[in-house]
């Protein structure tokens, strides 16, 4: 199993390397936040040796101050940092709704600390010194997760755009239909004819690109203001 994972990691790295000609928006980036300059340099050299682009920062504050593109990315993060700690940065990113897979590194790890990090969504928690291949495996998993997250966010953005394109009446009809009401019940609720409601319902299905009522219900749940 371990051999298979390492092979997939190498295959993934090769894929990213072969895509050197792709647009900047698709080139993956590995961010590094560690207050030790030697560690930052060695990590960047390791990542560069397998064709991965990286950016490094000394503090969490420096990392937060830099804008990031829409490309797939992950974060190699030291637990103990001056100012904002690694665990606090993980919490801050979640609070800002910034989805980025995190690999924690520490020379002073303990079980409660690693449990807290993993429960909050970290991909890996590695104790220094660590095997280079273990880190590369974690980076591969993180970038794969980042691609999935980016695709989900793109799909949700497109779904919200379609929902915003509905008229006020179409949204009213949609909300009542997905709540389980029949056409005649929706008609009675809105003071319209059943034929008119059928027309609006058809328009909603077409604009939302929903193939069935269950699919429309799932879409409605995703575009709720508190669904993120």
C-alpha positions, 0 to 999 in steps of 0.5 A: 500500500505504501509503495502504491501511494508513493508511486501515485505521489511521483505520478502526480508530481510528474503531471504537475511538472509536465504542465509547466506550460499551463496557465498561472491559474492552474499551476499548483503552489505549495506555501511554506510558513516557518520562522526558520530560514534554513527549514524554509530553504530546504523545503523549497529545494525539496519541492523544486527538485520534484518540479513544484512551485513554492512560496515561503513566509516567516510568519503567519501575518506575512502569509495572510497579507499576501493575495493568492491566485485561484490555482490549486495550493496547499500549506506546509505550516510550522506549529510554533511561530512568532505572533500567530501560531500555526494552529491559530492560523488554521483557525483564522483561515477557517474563519475567513472561509479560505479553503487550503489543505494544511500539512503541519510540521513541528519539533515539539508535537504532542498527541492533543496538539495533533488531534486538534489539528487533524480534527480541524481538517489538517491533511498531515501532522509530521514531527521533525525530522521527517522523511522527505517522501512522507512530506511529498506524499502529504503534498500530493494528497493536499494538492489533490484535495485542493483540486477537488475543493476548487472544483466544488467552489467553482460549481457552487459559484456557477449555481449561485449565478444561475439562482441570482438570474431567477426573477423574484417570482421564480425564486418564490415558486422555487422555494415553495416547490422545493419545500414539498408543495404541489403546483395547486398548493403553490398556486393557492399560496401565491394567488395564481393559476395552476397553469401559471405556476407550471410555467414558472416551475418549468422556467425554474427547472430550465434556468437552474439546469435541474433535471429532476425535482430532487436535483432542484431540492439539492441545488436549493439547499446549496444556495442557501445563505448559510449553506457555506 
